[in-house]
Amino acid sequence: MLSLRLSLSVTVLLVFSAEAIARTPRTAHEFFDRGVLRYSRHDYSGAEADFTQAIELATRLNAGKKRSLASHASQWKSAAISDPSPAHPAGIRVIDPSIAPAYGNRALTRLKLGNLTDALSDCEQAIALNPRDAEAYVHRGAILHAMGDLEGALADLDKAIAINPESAEAYNNRGNIFREKRNYCDAIADFDRAVRANPHMVESYFNRCIAEVDSGNLDAALRDSAKVIAMQPEMAFGHVVDATVRLRLRDLDGAIKDLNLAVRLDPRCIDAYLDRGLVRLFLGKDEKAQEDFAQALELDSSVRESLEARSAKVRAMRSRGD
């Protein structure tokens, strides 16, 4: 589970209300703030449009044309250009240089929308404007990770940590890469650092739990899954990860209870249906298992191949009496 945080302006609205979303913005900062609100409500297309408008309003051409700051970022690294002058490219005027974080926020929004190429371009813009912005490197690391460039992602997260040694997001995301590389010791160490930097970030406990399961440290994993549930009892994923630990401990009844609750909390939780179906299959409750599998496939047909492989493995275990 990645941890990614939007940059917020100093004027960001504190009440996430329908009125705030409906209000018509007029300035770059107002579009920026509404983009943050829309992102928080998972309206990623709306957020992308607002961050784009914020960027366009913050960058103008005196002749009435608009030009991206990025085309000049290699020459003019500073975002502090307030008026045109002979020292700067003719016609460029940045109305509000502090709007540069809009590039980083739009990058995260585009990552959510699956537009990785443009997301990466936005991160390049943000870094060019402020090379000391640790969050921009965290964002680019997440995008490179999604693109399969693990080494590039690690380099960016290392850079983010060098700039801000208290970046819980950077430690968390780097831990995910170490876990993916099966370097469980370093992964758990990074999740420990993330927890120390921000004890309230539930993603770090969740990810550390998974790494502890992978490394066979099930008692520690159970403590972390309990922490996830205590922090967000209404979220299905905490009960799913707790079920994962209990399955490794052969506590099938406990796992089923967790997964039943996960389905009640989130009827669209695919992992809960898949895992409950596999437990039911192992217990010989084939009809109930097929009901769970059908529900999971209705929600996402792309899991069919992995489901068939996992089901075959469970049937083999059942036939051996494991």
Protein Blocks (a to p, Z undefined) as FASTA:
>chain_A
ZZddddddfkbcfbdcfklmmpccfbfklmmmmmmmmmmnopaklmmmmmmmmmmmmpcc
fklpacdfklmmmmmmpfkbfbdcfkbcehiacfblmlmmmmmmmmmmmmmnopaklmmm
mmmmmmmmmmmlmklmmmmmmmmmmnopaklmmmmmmmmmmmmmmlmklmmmmmmmmmmn
opaklmmmmmmmmmmmmmmlmklmmmmmmmmmmnopaklmmmmmmmmmmmmmmbmklmmm
mmmmmmmnopaklmmmmmmmmmmmmmmlmklmmmmmmmmmmnopamlmmmmmmmmmmmom
klmmmmmmmmmmmmmmmmnoZZ
